[in-house]
Amino acid sequence: MNQALLLILALGLDALLGEPKWLWARLPHPAVVMGRAVGWLDKRLNRPPFAKGLGIVAMCVLMLGAGGIGWLVTQAGWVVTVGAAAILLAHRSLVEHVGGVASGLRLSPQAGRTAVAHIVSRDVTHASPSSVTRSAIESLSENFSDGVIAPAFWFLVAGLPGIAIYKVVNTADSMIGYLTPRHAAFGWASARCDDLLNLIPARICASLIALAGGVVHRWGSIRTDAAQHRSPNAGWPEAAMAQALGIALAGPRSYHGHTQDLAWVNGAARRDLIATDIDAALAIIWKAWQISLGVLAILGAIIWVF
């Protein structure tokens, strides 16, 4: 069975089952194991003045280890491969968490803040309902790219080793890829690797969202807005979603008590957001997911025939 068809099965399995609590209550999730490995290397190798070089070594170790384990699991056959790939995808859990923010906002602003605090790192203690909604939609857009489309892309390119390598790089970036005094040097390699591995998937994701939202004709605006984002990749799906919904995303926000005056994405559009905007964003993401399955089905059929 070719990679495209295996990926369809993995995407379907993830969408159907998500993250079974009964399983991960008994076993450590692969993402948790990856996080522990990153933390272990950070604790032992993050030593100035050689932190940058040792960070490169750490990333090589993580990528080789993840790729090797992925290859070993593949030897167990296509059924195990599909199951392992589904575990490393995060569509169902993403839409459930973001949907929970909309449900929370319908109860009270505080319930919305509590729900969104589980999926974003910014300060939301005193966030307005509009800010909570914006945070949820931004998280949905960005994580659809790096939690679904990017791992799917690398599975399509390099099988289970590819998706495992991507996930360990993305995990490392989320832990040590920040410009903090401790990680500016040691985390440099993880941040650059993550940027590289997301370069193509982020633009594919933006294309899928634009198709689902019927705004492909606004691609020029999407490209312009994406360039305003602080991330070379995250801005693409956010810009596409902003155009699809006719809303403004990004903009100023607070991290650890410090306000960052970040640029707006589609800044001239509506900024007063409500829970139904999250519902609309989720509908677009599900449609984009369905489009991706259709593309994979065509690709799988072509590979099957030829």
C-alpha positions in Angstrom: 0.0 0.0 0.0 1.4 3.4 -1.0 2.2 6.3 1.4 -0.8 8.4 0.3 -3.3 5.7 1.1 -1.6 4.9 4.4 -1.8 8.5 5.3 -5.5 8.6 4.5 -6.1 5.8 7.0 -3.9 7.5 9.6 -5.8 10.8 9.2 -9.1 9.0 9.4 -8.1 7.0 12.5 -6.9 10.2 14.3 -10.1 12.0 13.4 -12.2 9.1 14.7 -10.4 8.3 17.9 -8.3 11.3 18.8 -6.3 10.8 22.0 -7.8 7.8 23.9 -7.5 8.8 27.6 -7.6 5.1 28.7 -4.5 4.4 26.7 -2.4 7.4 27.7 -3.4 7.0 31.3 -1.4 3.8 31.2 1.4 4.5 28.7 3.5 7.6 28.1 2.5 9.4 24.9 5.3 9.6 22.3 5.2 13.4 22.6 5.8 13.1 26.3 8.7 10.7 25.7 10.1 13.2 23.1 9.8 16.0 25.6 11.6 14.0 28.3 14.5 13.4 25.8 14.7 17.1 24.9 14.7 18.0 28.6 17.4 15.4 29.4 19.7 16.8 26.7 19.0 20.4 27.7 20.0 19.6 31.2 23.2 17.9 30.3 24.4 19.7 27.2 23.3 23.3 27.6 26.7 24.5 28.8 28.1 27.9 27.6 30.3 28.8 25.9 29.7 25.8 23.6 25.9 25.8 23.9 25.2 26.5 20.3 27.4 23.7 19.0 26.1 21.3 21.6 22.5 22.3 20.6 23.3 21.2 17.1 24.6 17.9 18.5 21.5 17.5 20.6 19.2 18.0 17.5 21.2 15.5 15.5 20.9 13.0 18.3 17.1 13.6 18.6 16.5 13.4 14.8 18.6 10.3 14.4 16.9 8.6 17.3 13.4 9.5 16.2 14.1 8.5 12.6 15.6 5.2 13.8 12.7 4.3 16.0 10.3 5.3 13.3 12.0 2.9 10.9 12.0 0.1 13.4 8.2 0.5 14.0 7.7 0.4 10.3 9.1 -3.1 10.1 6.1 -4.3 12.1 3.9 -3.8 9.0 1.4 -1.3 7.6 -1.2 -1.7 10.3 1.2 -0.7 13.0 2.6 2.0 10.8 -0.9 3.5 10.3 -1.6 3.3 14.1 1.7 5.0 15.0 1.2 7.8 12.4 -2.3 8.4 13.7 -0.9 8.8 17.2 1.5 11.5 15.9 -1.3 13.5 14.2 -3.5 15.8 16.3 -6.6 16.9 14.3 -9.3 15.5 16.6 -7.7 16.7 19.8 -7.1 20.2 18.3 -10.7 20.8 17.2 -11.9 19.4 20.5 -9.8 21.8 22.6 -10.6 24.8 20.4 -14.3 23.9 20.4 -14.1 23.8 24.2 -13.1 27.5 24.1 -16.3 28.4 22.2 -18.4 26.4 24.6 -16.7 28.1 27.5 -17.3 31.5 26.2 -21.0 30.7 25.9 -21.1 30.0 29.6 -19.0 33.0 30.8 -15.9 35.1 29.9 -14.0 33.3 32.7 -14.9 29.9 31.4 -13.6 30.9 28.0 -10.3 32.2 29.6 -9.9 28.9 31.5 -10.4 26.9 28.3 -8.1 28.9 26.1 -5.3 28.9 28.8 -4.9 25.2 28.0 -3.9 25.8 24.4 -2.0 29.1 24.4 1.1 30.4 26.3 0.1 34.1 26.3 -1.4 35.8 29.4 -5.2 35.4 29.3 -6.1 36.1 33.0 -7.9 39.3 32.1 -8.5 38.8 28.4 -11.7 40.0 26.9 -14.0 37.6 25.1 -12.8 39.0 21.8 -9.2 38.4 22.8 -10.0 34.9 23.9 -11.7 34.2 20.6 -8.8 35.6 18.6 -6.3 33.5 20.6 -8.3 30.3 20.0 -8.6 30.9 16.2 -4.9 31.7 16.0 -4.0 28.5 17.8 -6.4 26.5 15.6 -4.8 27.9 12.4 -1.2 27.5 13.5 -1.7 24.1 15.1 -3.6 22.8 12.1 -0.4 23.4 10.2 2.2 22.0 12.6 -0.1 19.4 14.3 -1.8 18.0 11.2 -0.6 19.2 7.8 3.2 19.3 8.5 3.4 15.8 10.1 1.2 14.5 7.3 3.4 16.1 4.7 6.6 14.5 6.2 4.9 11.1 6.5 4.0 11.4 2.8 7.6 12.3 2.0 9.5 9.9 4.3 7.1 7.6 6.0 7.1 7.0 9.7 10.7 8.1 10.1 9.8 11.4 8.5 6.8 12.1 10.8 8.8 11.1 13.9 11.7 13.4 12.9 9.3 16.3 12.4 7.5 15.7 15.7 10.7 15.6 17.7 12.0 18.8 16.0 8.6 20.5 16.7 8.7 19.3 20.3 12.2 20.6 20.8 11.3 24.0 19.3 8.4 24.3 21.6 10.6 23.7 24.6 14.0 25.3 23.9 13.5 27.2 20.6 12.9 30.5 22.4 15.2 33.6 22.6 15.5 33.4 26.3 18.9 33.8 28.1 19.1 30.1 28.7 18.1 28.9 25.3 19.1 31.6 22.8 22.2 29.6 21.9 21.3 26.0 22.7 17.9 26.2 21.1 19.1 27.9 17.9 19.3 24.6 16.0 15.8 23.4 17.1 14.3 26.7 16.0 16.1 26.7 12.6 15.2 23.1 11.9 11.6 23.7 12.8 11.5 26.7 10.5 12.9 24.6 7.7 10.6 21.6 8.2 7.5 23.9 8.3 8.5 26.0 5.3 6.5 24.0 2.7 3.7 22.6 5.0 2.7 26.1 6.3 2.1 27.3 2.7 0.2 24.1 1.8 -1.9 24.6 4.9 -2.6 28.2 4.0 -3.7 27.0 0.5 -6.1 24.4 2.0 -7.6 27.0 4.3 -8.0 29.5 1.4 -9.7 26.8 -0.7 -12.0 25.8 2.2 -12.8 29.5 2.9 -13.3 30.4 -0.7 -10.6 33.1 -0.6 -8.0 31.8 -3.1 -8.5 35.0 -5.1 -7.1 36.9 -2.1 -3.8 35.1 -2.1 -1.9 38.3 -2.7 -3.3 39.7 0.6 -2.6 36.4 2.4 1.0 36.5 1.3 1.4 40.2 2.3 -0.2 39.6 5.7 1.9 36.5 6.3 5.1 38.5 5.8 4.0 40.8 8.7 3.9 37.9 11.2 6.9 37.4 13.6 7.1 33.8 12.5 8.2 32.9 8.9 5.6 30.1 8.8 2.8 30.6 11.4 1.7 33.7 9.6 0.6 31.8 6.5 -2.3 29.7 8.0 -3.3 32.7 10.3 -3.4 35.1 7.3 -5.5 32.6 5.3 -7.9 32.1 8.2 -8.2 35.9 8.7 -9.1 36.4 5.1 -11.6 33.5 5.1 -13.4 34.8 8.1 -13.0 38.5 7.4 -11.4 39.2 10.7 -8.2 40.6 12.2 -5.8 38.2 13.9 -2.5 38.6 15.8 -1.8 42.1 17.1 -0.6 43.1 20.6 -0.6 40.5 23.4 1.0 39.9 26.7 3.5 37.2 27.6 4.6 36.7 31.3 3.4 40.2 32.2 5.1 42.0 29.3 3.0 43.4 26.4 4.4 42.8 22.9 3.2 45.2 20.2 2.9 42.7 17.4 1.6 43.5 13.9 -2.0 42.8 13.0 -2.9 40.2 10.3 -5.6 41.6 8.1 -5.7 44.5 10.5 -8.3 46.5 8.6 -10.9 43.8 9.1 -13.3 43.2 12.1 -11.6 43.0 15.5 -14.6 42.5 17.7 -14.9 38.7 17.8 -17.4 36.3 19.4 -17.7 32.5 20.0 -19.5 32.0 16.6 -16.3 33.0 14.9 -14.6 30.0 16.5 -17.4 27.8 15.1 -16.9 29.3 11.7 -13.1 28.7 11.9 -13.7 25.1 13.0 -16.0 24.5 10.0 -13.3 25.8 7.7 -10.6 23.6 9.3 -12.8 20.5 8.8 -13.4 21.4 5.2 -9.7 21.9 4.7 -9.1 18.5 6.3 -11.6 17.0 3.8 -9.9 18.7 0.9 -6.6 17.2 2.0 -8.1 13.7 2.0 -9.5 14.3 -1.5 -6.0 15.3 -2.7 -4.4 12.3 -1.1 -7.0 10.0 -2.6 -6.3 11.3 -6.1 -2.5 11.0 -5.4 -2.9 7.5 -4.0 -4.9 6.4 -7.0 -2.3 7.8 -9.4 0.5 6.0 -7.6 -1.5 2.8 -7.4 -2.1 2.8 -11.2 1.3 3.8 -12.3 
